[in-house]
Amino acid sequence: MARTEEAVLEFLHSNEEIPDSHQFATSLGLLHGELENVIKSLHGFQLVVAQDIKKESWVLTEEGEAYASSGSPEAQLFFGVPPEGISTDELKRKLGDGIFKIGSAQARKNGWIDIGKQGVTRKTEHIEDRVKDLLNKIKNGEAVSDGDVADVKKRKLIDRQIWKGYSLTKGPKYTIKRKRVVTDLTREILLRGDWKDLEFKEYNLNAGARPLEYGCDHPLLKVREQFQNIFLQMGFAEMPTNKFVESSFWNFDALFQPQQHPARDSHDTFFLRAPSTTRQLPEDYVEKVKCVHESGGFGSKGYGYDWKRQEANKNVLRTHTTAVSSRMLFLLAQDSFTPKKYFSIDRVFRNEAVDRTHLAEFHQIEGLICDRGLTLGDLKGVLRSFFARLGISKLRFKPAYNPYTEPSMEIFSYHEGLKKWVEIGNSGMFRPEMLLPMGLPEDVSVIAWGLSLERPTMILYGIDNIRDLFGHKVDLNLIKENPICRLGMDYPKISP
């Protein structure tokens, strides 16, 4: 490397410029990569000024090299046909299938040969192998028209090669012989007194430190943790939500949702092909659910239709975490009743068109309380306490309809940033038609509410396109640079 460095500096001593580092490397008998390392070092110490240069040229492919040497397939085929003609099979054996296939097509296109039942015959006596000539011109660096280049490029006989190199001129600290600088002041240098005559390398005190490698929580995980902490502070226990695949029975039927409901259509729900159905359902409970759907019971008239077991058996990607709630309430009913408070935060799936506010998968937050004598007043009180912990104090409730809750309420909050009321969740009291077939006591009620995880996260982090938050298009820098999530009084004031 020292020799190469000396050669560069000596050349610039008697010349204004090294115009092409590739040509200079060739003159020294070096690979360009070796010279490039020296150039970067000299440029860094301002001994030379290196300017990037880029050159483009055409080089022959392996196939092009063969044709430049032996002739194009069409020429080889023409010269392989004797004046009296030759059979097709014999010509194939003579040239090989590859040359025959390419050459016959091109030769016929050029009007050189004729292929008939009797074999292959010439249509002219003399030809010019233009392709071979073009390839040799390109190989030798001769000028060729753009049209000729396009012809051989189309046949994949040439490739574009880009040469990247440098042009070099003297730098502000140029010297014919580089003086070595010392990077460290050692004990030996101090004892010998060498430090008086040595030149020390300048330190760049503004240089950035080496970036730290660290793991980061996704914004959704940060907000999820905050919601989880709120539920735990309020005395809720987390439900197991590790089953993304549910049977239609737990996802729909157990929730008193009729089998002809639009949400059970393939346009709204993902149905599984394999396994397409489940075989593990509590038969006694299934029979009670069937009776309630068909003819009612527990004070309900039912839906008055023929309930089909095959519909209940179909496996789906769960459309809501309320499917988990139905399982938990059924298990709770199998033992002596104990009041419970449950919550869940996990992924659900809907067959929706993807846009800036909708994805085919998202996260649902759900809370429920199961106890004796609960009323709508209890639900509104719990909701006010829950949302107050999020910093949301202005709430309104609007009557709504859900198949499995009655009464049902949509939850609205006044958004200070948007200056309007926005829907932030849904709630209700589970119907007796859903709870009593499970075996829960008649005086037990269940209040529940739910909201999405994505919407508050988008508001908190100022994201207006859900695809920037969740999915394969997420910018990893967003994950690294987002701040800690803090749910509080500022939450409703942040504009989306």
Secondary structure as the mmCIF struct_conf table of DSSP 4:
data_model
#
loop_
_struct_conf.conf_type_id
_struct_conf.id
_struct_conf.beg_label_comp_id
_struct_conf.beg_label_asym_id
_struct_conf.beg_label_seq_id
_struct_conf.end_label_comp_id
_struct_conf.end_label_asym_id
_struct_conf.end_label_seq_id
HELX_RH_AL_P HELX_RH_AL_P1 ALA A 2 SER A 14
BEND BEND1 GLU A 16 GLU A 16
STRN STRN1 ILE A 18 ILE A 18
HELX_RH_AL_P HELX_RH_AL_P2 SER A 21 LEU A 28
TURN_TY1_P TURN_TY1_P1 GLY A 29 GLY A 29
HELX_RH_AL_P HELX_RH_AL_P3 HIS A 32 GLY A 44
TURN_TY1_P TURN_TY1_P2 PHE A 45 GLN A 46
BEND BEND2 LEU A 47 LEU A 47
STRN STRN2 VAL A 48 LEU A 60
HELX_RH_AL_P HELX_RH_AL_P4 GLU A 62 SER A 70
HELX_RH_AL_P HELX_RH_AL_P5 PRO A 73 GLY A 80
BEND BEND3 VAL A 81 VAL A 81
TURN_TY1_P TURN_TY1_P3 PRO A 83 GLU A 84
STRN STRN3 ILE A 86 ILE A 86
HELX_RH_AL_P HELX_RH_AL_P6 THR A 88 LEU A 95
HELX_RH_AL_P HELX_RH_AL_P7 ASP A 97 ASN A 110
TURN_TY1_P TURN_TY1_P4 GLY A 111 GLY A 111
STRN STRN4 ILE A 113 GLY A 116
TURN_TY1_P TURN_TY1_P5 LYS A 117 GLN A 118
STRN STRN5 GLY A 119 ARG A 122
BEND BEND4 LYS A 123 LYS A 123
BEND BEND5 GLU A 125 GLU A 125
HELX_RH_AL_P HELX_RH_AL_P8 ARG A 130 LYS A 139
TURN_TY1_P TURN_TY1_P6 ASN A 140 GLY A 141
HELX_RH_AL_P HELX_RH_AL_P9 ASP A 146 LYS A 154
TURN_TY1_P TURN_TY1_P7 ARG A 155 LYS A 156
STRN STRN6 ILE A 158 LYS A 170
TURN_TY1_P TURN_TY1_P8 PRO A 172 LYS A 173
BEND BEND6 ILE A 176 LYS A 177
HELX_LH_PP_P HELX_LH_PP_P1 ARG A 178 VAL A 181
STRN STRN7 VAL A 182 VAL A 182
BEND BEND7 THR A 183 THR A 183
HELX_RH_AL_P HELX_RH_AL_P10 ARG A 187 ARG A 192
TURN_TY1_P TURN_TY1_P9 GLY A 193 GLY A 193
HELX_RH_3T_P HELX_RH_3T_P1 ASP A 194 LYS A 196
TURN_TY1_P TURN_TY1_P10 ASP A 197 ASP A 197
STRN STRN8 PHE A 200 PHE A 200
HELX_LH_PP_P HELX_LH_PP_P2 LYS A 201 TYR A 203
TURN_TY1_P TURN_TY1_P11 LEU A 205 ASN A 206
HELX_LH_PP_P HELX_LH_PP_P3 ALA A 207 GLU A 213
HELX_RH_AL_P HELX_RH_AL_P11 PRO A 219 GLN A 233
TURN_TY1_P TURN_TY1_P12 MET A 234 GLY A 235
STRN STRN9 ALA A 237 GLU A 238
HELX_LH_PP_P HELX_LH_PP_P4 MET A 239 PRO A 240
STRN STRN10 VAL A 245 SER A 247
HELX_RH_AL_P HELX_RH_AL_P12 SER A 248 ASN A 251
TURN_TY1_P TURN_TY1_P13 PHE A 252 PHE A 252
HELX_RH_3T_P HELX_RH_3T_P2 ASP A 253 LEU A 255
TURN_TY1_P TURN_TY1_P14 PHE A 256 PHE A 256
TURN_TY1_P TURN_TY1_P15 GLN A 259 GLN A 260
HELX_RH_3T_P HELX_RH_3T_P3 PRO A 262 ARG A 264
BEND BEND8 ASP A 265 ASP A 265
TURN_TY1_P TURN_TY1_P16 SER A 266 ASP A 268
BEND BEND9 THR A 269 THR A 269
STRN STRN11 PHE A 271 PHE A 271
BEND BEND10 ARG A 273 ARG A 273
TURN_TY1_P TURN_TY1_P17 ALA A 274 PRO A 275
STRN STRN12 THR A 277 THR A 277
HELX_RH_AL_P HELX_RH_AL_P13 GLU A 283 SER A 295
STRN STRN13 GLY A 297 GLY A 297
TURN_TY1_P TURN_TY1_P18 PHE A 298 GLY A 299
STRN STRN14 SER A 300 SER A 300
BEND BEND11 TYR A 305 TYR A 305
HELX_RH_AL_P HELX_RH_AL_P14 ARG A 309 ASN A 313
STRN STRN15 LYS A 314 LYS A 314
STRN STRN16 ASN A 315 LEU A 317
BEND BEND12 THR A 319 THR A 319
TURN_TY1_P TURN_TY1_P19 THR A 321 THR A 321
HELX_RH_AL_P HELX_RH_AL_P15 THR A 322 ALA A 333
TURN_TY1_P TURN_TY1_P20 GLN A 334 GLN A 334
BEND BEND13 ASP A 335 SER A 336
STRN STRN17 LYS A 340 PHE A 349
STRN STRN18 ASP A 355 ASP A 355
TURN_TY1_P TURN_TY1_P21 ARG A 356 THR A 357
STRN STRN19 HIS A 358 HIS A 358
BEND BEND14 ALA A 360 ALA A 360
STRN STRN20 GLU A 361 ARG A 372
TURN_TY1_P TURN_TY1_P22 GLY A 373 GLY A 373
HELX_RH_AL_P HELX_RH_AL_P16 LEU A 376 ALA A 388
TURN_TY1_P TURN_TY1_P23 ARG A 389 GLY A 391
STRN STRN21 LEU A 395 ASN A 402
TURN_TY1_P TURN_TY1_P24 PRO A 403 TYR A 404
STRN STRN22 THR A 405 HIS A 415
TURN_TY1_P TURN_TY1_P25 GLU A 416 LYS A 419
STRN STRN23 LYS A 420 PHE A 430
HELX_RH_AL_P HELX_RH_AL_P17 PRO A 432 LEU A 435
HELX_RH_3T_P HELX_RH_3T_P4 LEU A 436 MET A 438
TURN_TY1_P TURN_TY1_P26 GLY A 439 GLY A 439
TURN_TY1_P TURN_TY1_P27 GLU A 442 ASP A 443
STRN STRN24 VAL A 444 SER A 452
BEND BEND15 LEU A 453 LEU A 453
HELX_RH_AL_P HELX_RH_AL_P18 GLU A 454 LEU A 460
TURN_TY1_P TURN_TY1_P28 TYR A 461 GLY A 462
HELX_RH_3T_P HELX_RH_3T_P5 ILE A 466 ASP A 468
TURN_TY1_P TURN_TY1_P29 LEU A 469 LEU A 469
BEND BEND16 PHE A 470 GLY A 471
TURN_TY1_P TURN_TY1_P30 HIS A 472 LYS A 473
HELX_RH_AL_P HELX_RH_AL_P19 LEU A 476 GLU A 481
BEND BEND17 GLY A 488 GLY A 488
TURN_TY1_P TURN_TY1_P31 MET A 489 ASP A 490
HELX_RH_3T_P HELX_RH_3T_P6 TYR A 491 LYS A 493
BEND BEND18 ILE A 494 ILE A 494
#
